[in-house]
Amino acid sequence: MILLPAPTRVLQQILLHRIRYLDRAIELDYQLVEFDDVRYHIQASSSDATSMILSIGLPAPPPEAVLSGGLPFGAIEAVKSVFGPVVQIVDPPEHNFQLTLKLDLSKLPPDEDERAELMIQFACLRAIVLGAPLRDVLKHLAAKVVSPEADRLMPIIHRPRESFFVIPQPDKVTVVIPIRFKDSNDSVLATSFLQEFMEARRAGGLSTAPSCQWSPHPPVELKGAPAHALDANSGFVSFVLLPKHVESEKLDNIVWSLCTFHAYVSYHVKCSKGFMHTRMRRRVETLIQALNRAKPEEEKDGKSTQGRSILRLV
């Protein structure tokens, strides 16, 4: 299994390259698109060596999503907590983007390693913004209380016009992720993959992992969810998180893993299809070689010493 890394690789490379030349004013203007329709726009002017502009565009929200200023609940507070005085939130944000940050490069840490670590955090902006509501719920779970702002059924955006649901309780948090695929073949492969994924949880080395269940029908936890959110052709995956699963350094990893679980499944479905296509092509090539060996030899024409053609009988 391959887990997707949280930092956006191209954005990380651009930011790390920029801090290598802090004494220079470099012209930058990049527009990047990541999976699940997350977009970035990074700008820097050749006349200003101390600032950069970074904008992020989020997936189109589903009808049930609850947003504040176009952003998930707690996103602004999460950004301020992670980056502190290094960033200034631009209001209003850039057109067609939900959040625009102005980076003050003069306030970066003096230590080179700390600067690089901060740039990697900027490359994780997607996880910080989209994962803010889930992170808040899981922080309260670690304290064994329920966030006062949390509803019984919290929708959290993770794909264009799609959300997964969080059901917070003092002693556990249940996360239910509807899995949808447009292609029917992808749906079949995803269903098989998720069934195996659920069975893998029973392996000895994974006994401490969160409980995982898959069902082709909506679980009882989704009672009261809108009808369109219950239409999932690849079923529903449920994770039950306990306080021990969100301790300290585990928190960020589990937030990222849950927010990108659909992309994780989609990645392995595409890999499975690629593997099967490769096997089929190799099998076809083997059959063609067998057919070629089974062909009778073609009749060969020879010529006499006088230049006349003769037919050689075999």
Buried (B, 14 or more C-beta within 10 A) or exposed (E): EEEEEBBBEBBBEBBBEBBEEBEEBEEBEEEBEBBBEBBBBBBBBEEEBEBBBBBBBBBEBBEBBBEEEBBBBBBBEBBEEBBEEBBEEBEEBBEEBBBBBBBBBEEBEEEEEEBBEBBBBBBBBBBBBBBBBBBBBBBBBBEEEBBEEBEEBBBBBBBEEBBBBBBBEEEBBBBBBBBBBEEEEBBBBBBEBBEEBBEEBEEEEEEEEBBBBBBEEBBEBBEEBEEEBEEBBBBBBBBBBBBEBBEEEBBBEBBBBBBBBBBBBBBBBEEBBEEEEEEEEEEEEEEEEEEEEEEEEEEEEEEEEEEEEEEEEE
